């Protein structure tokens, strides 16, 4: 029997399964940034946010694949040629992990012919040697098993940070901050970048580099993390022990710790996604207003375990958590630990914009060892989350078996990898295929109460049913033929 006086680590070692729970309590406090919150649906003509988003047709997600940015460049080339929405300002851009780099660039500068050509060139020819060398799986796991660090310096990303921020003179910059000071970039177009929250998710056992602590549990429906009931009660009875075990967290009367994920967003996406009820939204929202915020978003998303060291948010007051609460009421600081956790951040966007289609540049499943290691360190099983995320995909340009083998050996030049991405995208566009294989229906599978509907609703937005359900599910995995041109002869091979 477990008593209130039991040591929480003993509790953890006797409980081997992570259980999902609902987290219903909210924190108290004030939040300095006021989001736009709609209390009822307004006509488009009376709602500035609806005027901006009602015409949106595409959510274009750059899905991280480590050092494989040239592949995404090839997918970008074909998507831009095929999908008018990208050329007409009717697209939202998102990114996770290395995909945060092109997402940030287009969030600042938008899609047009010159910007797409520039992005393709930088994604093909940027120097990725340091990251590719670090990705050697045998060396990486050998270091991890010995308790050694595998992370490389953020300065190895300076060329890509400079590209995203529009800085051409970067080679003599002594720091990322110097590149930021040289930039005039700021978010101007709808953009979303994913990062996970280290303090909330971290659940390692203190006596092992590889074992989980098993003190927390996560609700994958809304990505909220809480203490296990017996652990929370123990810490309420032993606050000194809590402060010693978890110096970066605040112990609250409720078991809720916080959300596992943060979305870095521009002002328009901040306003849009803040309309989703707090208990349904899957991420905190971190507002980006200047070049420093954009650089932080990139670092927050690429700084995954074993890649780059985590980064601390210097201005957490820009975060919307629960009901305008100050994030520091639940954590003493906010540290970001990579965007791997949600590879296709479409749920909240699609729920607010039922008419939008979702296109991803493709992702790779983690090997079992890496999947287990991440889950032991950071609570959440990224595969389980991916099954729920992929339910929203209308197309993912996932690498084929041949490309996967090249990824493993890292034996392609940037130009060769670009061509693989372009050909794979062309193949899937021609067939209107590229649907995910493994999916799991999420709990919030229906439009949000304050959703912004397109002015001319189509028949491919909602699942047909007999009316017995209180909400109609959003139709997903539809392909993108409805918004793509059927064939583009002059899309360019670069061959």
N, C-alpha and C positions, 0 to 999 in steps of 0.2 A: 504494500500500500504506500502511496505517495502522500506525505504530509506537507503542511505549509512550511515546515522547517527543513525540508529536504534541500540539498544543494542543487541548484539548477543544472549543473553539469551532470550530476547523477541522474536527474530527471531526463536529460537529453539522451544519455547513453542507454536508457531503458525504453525509449520511444524511438522506433526506427522508421516510422512512416510520417510524412508531412501531410497534414489534413487541411483541406480548404475550409474557410469560415467566412461568414459575413461580418463586416466591420461597420457598425452603425453609429458609433459615437463620433462627434466632431470636437475639434479643439476650440478654445476661445481666444479672442484677441482681435487685432486690427491689421489690415493689409493696406499699404499705401497706394497701390495702383487700382483704379476702379475699372473693372471690365464692363462691357456692355452686356446686360442681361435682359433678355426679352421675357416678359411675363405672358404674352399672348402673341399669336401669329398676326403679323401686320401685312397689309397688301404691299407688294414689291415697291410700288411708287412711294410708300410712306416709310420704308425701312432702308436706310443707306447700306446696311450690310447685305440685305437681300439684293439690292441693285448691283453690288459688287460680285456676289457669288452665284446668283441664279443662272447665269449663262455658263458657268464652269462645266466642262465636259470631261476633264481628265485629271486624275491624280497620278503623277509620274514619279515612281519611287526608284532612286538609285540604291540598290541593295548591296551592302558591303560584302566583299569577297576577299578580304585581306589586300594583297598587293595587286589585285587583278583589275585595276582601273581601266586599262586599255580595252578590255572586253566590254565594259560599260560604255566606253566611247563609241565602239562599233554599234551597240544597241541604240545609243543616242542618235547616231547618224541615220539609221533606218527609221526610227520612230519619228524624227523630225521631218523626214521626207514623206512619211505616210499619214501622219495625223495632223490635220489642219488646226486642231485646237492649240497645239504647241506654237504655231505661227500666228495665231489670232488672239493671244492673251487669254485663252480660256483654259489654262492648266495651272494646277498647284504642283509644286515640286517638293519632294521629300527625300530624306537620305538617312542612312544609318551606317555606322562604322566608316570605312573609307568612302562610302557613298555620300557622306556628309560634305565632302570636298566639292564635287560638282553641284550638289544641291545648294550649298551656300553661294556658289558663284551665280547660279541662275536666280536665286532668291534676291541677290543684289542687283543683277544686271538684266535679267529677263532673257527670253528666248527670241533671237532673231538670227538671220543668216550669219552675220559676222561673229556673234557670240558663240554660236554652235561650232563654227569652223575653228575658232580659237580654243574652245574647250576640247574639241577632238584632238587638236595638235598637242595641247598640254597633257592630256590623259595618255596619249600615245608615247610621248617622248620625255615625260618627266622622269627624273632619276629616282628609281624605287629600289636601288641595290640594298640599302641598309635594311629596309623592311623585308625584302626577300631573303636576305641572309639570316635574319632573325627568325624567319618562319620555318627554318629547318626543324622538322618535328623531332628527330632523334636528339639533336643537341638541346632543344627546348625542354623536353621531358627529363633528360638527364640532369639538367640544371635544377629543374623544379624538385626532383626527387632528392637532391642534395641541399635543398633549401636556398639555392642561389637565385639571384634575380636574372630574369630574361629580358627585362624591359630596356628599350633603347631611348635615346634622348628625343624630346619633342623637336629639337632643332633639326633632326633628320626630316622633318615635315615642312621646313621653311619654304621650299620651292612651291609646295602645294598650297600652303597658307597664303603665300604671295599671289598665286594664281587666283584663288577664291576672292581675295580682297582687291584685285586689280592693280597690284604693285609690280611694275616691270623691273625696277632696280632693287633687287633683294639680296644679291650675292654678298654684298659687303655688310649686311645687317648682322649685328652681333647677338640679336635675340629676336624672339617672336614679337615681343613688345615693340621693338624698333620697326618691324614690318607693319604692325598695326598703326603706329604713329605716322607712317608714310601713306596710309590709305585714307581715301575719302569715301569708301564704300559704306553703304547702309542698306538694310533690308527694305526693298521697295515692292516686291512681288510676293504673293502668297507662298510661304515656305515653312517646312516642318523638319526638324532634325532630332533624332532620338538619342537619349543617353539614359543609363540606369543609375540609380541612386545608391551609392556604396553603403552609407551608414544604415539605410533601411534594409538592404538586402543581405549584408554580410552576416554569415552564420557559421564561421569556421570553429572547429574545436580547438581550444587553446593548447592542447598537448600534441597536436598532429597537423602537419601541413596539408594532409589529404583528406582528413575526416571531417564530417559536418558537425556543427554544434547542436543542431536539432532543437533550438530554442524558439524558433519562429515558424509561422505558417503563412501561406499566401493564397489569396482568392484570385484565381486566374481570370475571373469574369471582369474584374475592375482593377487588378494588379495592386490591391491593397494588402499590406503586410501587417501582421499583428503578433503579439506574444502568444504562445500557447497558454491556456488558462492557468495551469499549475505554476508555470514559470512567472507569469505576471503576478500571481498571488504571492509567490516567494519574494519577488523583488519589492512589492508593496510592504512586506513585513521586514525587509532588509534593505533599506534604501542606500546604506553605505556600500553594501556589496554591489548594488546596481551601478553606482557611480564608479566603482573600481572596475567592474567588468565592461561597462559601456560608457566611456567618458564622452562620446560624441552624441549620445542620445539623451532625451528627456523622458523621465518616467511620468506617465499621466494616469489619471484614474481609469480611463478606458484601456483596453488591450491594444488598440490601434497604434501602430508605429508610424506608418505613412505609406505613400505610394512607391512602388518599385521603380517607376519610370518618370522621366521628365521629357517633355517636348519643348525644344527651343523653337519659338515661333515669332514671326513678324506681327505687327499690331493687328492686321486684319485677321490672321488665323487665331490670334489670342482672343479677339472679340468673338469670332465664330465659335470656337471650341468651348469658351467659357459659358456658352448658353446650355451646354449639356449639364444635367443635374450632377452635383458633386459625387454622389454615390454611384453614378454610372460612368463618368469619364475615366479613362484608363491611365491618365498621366497628369502630373502637375504641369503647369504651363510656365515656361520661362521666357519672358519677353526679350526680344533682340531689338535694339534701337540704333546701334552703331557698330563700327568695325571691330571694336574690342569684344562685343557680344558675339559677333559672327565667328571670330577666331576662337573664343571660348567654346562655342557650340561644336566646332570641328574637333577641337582637342577633347572635349567631353565625350564625343561619339567614337573617336578612334582609340581612345586610351583604355583599351580592354585589357583584362588580365593576361599577362605574359607578353603584351605588345608595348604599351607605354604606361608610365606611372599615372595613377588617377590625378584628377585636377580638382582644385577647390574653387567654388564659386565666390568671387570677391564681393558680389552684390546680390545676396539671396533675397533682398527685398523686392526683386523683380519677378519673384516666383508666385504664381497663384496656386495655392494648395486646396484647402477646404474652406468654403464659405468665407473667402477673404481673410483667412487666417495667416498670420505671420509664420513662415516655415520654421523659424527658430523657436516656436513653441513646442515642436516635436523633435527637432535635431539641433545640436549646438553648432553644426556647420553642415553645408551641403557639398558633398564630393561626388564627382561623376566618374563612372567606371565603364564606359563604352556603350555603343549602340547595338551590340549583338542581340540584346534581349528581345527586341521586336524588329524583325526584318522587313515587315510590310505594315507600316503604321496607318492602316486604312480604316479601322473600325470607327473611331470618332468622326473622321472626315465624312465617310459614307453615310453615317447616321444623320449628320447635319445636312448633307447634300445628296439626297437619294438618287438624283439623276446622273451622278458622276461615274465614270468608268475608272478602273484601277489597273495600271500597268506597272510591273516590276521588271528590273533589269536582270533578275535572277539571283539565286543564292545557293550556297552549298551546305549540306548537312554536316554537322560536326561529327568527327569520329567518336565512338562510344567513350573512349578514355577522356577526351576533351569535354564531352557532354557531361560526364559524371563529375569531372573535376570542377567545372563551373557550377554545377548544382550543389556540390559539397561546400564550395566557397561562398556562393551567392544565392542559395536557397532555391531559385527558380530553375526549372527544367526548360531550357530554351527550345527543345523539340516540341514539348507540349504546347508552349506558347505559339510556336510556328504553326502548328496544326490549326489553331484558332485564328491566327492572323491570315493564313493562306485561304481560309474560307471566303475572304473578301476579294480575292484576286480574280480579275477578268482575264489576265494573261501574265505569265511570268516567263521571261526568256532565260530559263535555266540552262546551264551548260550541258551539252550532250556528253556521252561517255568518252569520246575522243578528247574533248576539251578538258574534262575532269582529269584525265591522265596527264595532260600537259600542266595543269594546275599543280598536280602532286610533284612533278619533277621540276617545275618552274624553268622550263627549257625554251620558252618562246620569247622572241623580242616583242617590244611594244607594238610594232607594226603587225606582226603575225597574230598577236592576240586580238588586236583591233579587228582584223579580218574575220577571226572566228566569231566574235560577237556580232559583227555585221551579217555574216552568212546565217548564223543561228536565228537572228531576229528576222531576217528576210524569209527564212524557211517557215517560221511560225506565223508571220504575218500572212504569207501566201495561203497557208492552210487554216488561218484563224484558229490556231490551237495554242498550246502552251498553258494548259490548266494544271493546277497542283494535283498531285496524286493522293496525298494524305491530308485530310482536313477534318476539323471538328467544329461543329456549330457552336458559336459563342452564345452566352446567355442573352446579351443585348444584341439581338439579330434584327431588330426592327428600327424604323426611323425614330429619331429623338422627337420629343413633343414640340420643340420649336424648330424643326427642320425647315430648310429653305428649299422649296420645290422649284423645278425649272418652269418657265412660263408656258411651255408646251409639253406637259408630261407624256411620256411614252409608255408602251405596254411592257417594257422589259425592266422595270424598276422593282416591282413587287411580285412575290410569289402568289399565284392564284390559289385561293382556298374557299371553303364553304361558308366563311364568315363566323365559324364557331370560336376562333381564337380572338382574344382581345386586341391583338396587334397582328398586322400582316408582315411576314418576314420580307426583308429586302432580298431581291433576286441577285445572286452572285455567280461567278464562274461563267460569264456570258460570252467570252471572247470580246474583241473590240471592233468587229466589223462595222458596227453601227456608227463609229466615229472615225474610221480609217478609210483612206482611199484604197481601192482594191489592188492596184498595181502601179508601181512608179518605175518606169524604165530608166529614168535618168537620175536615180537616187545616188549613184556614184559608188564604185567599188574600191577606189584607191588601189586597184590591182595593176 
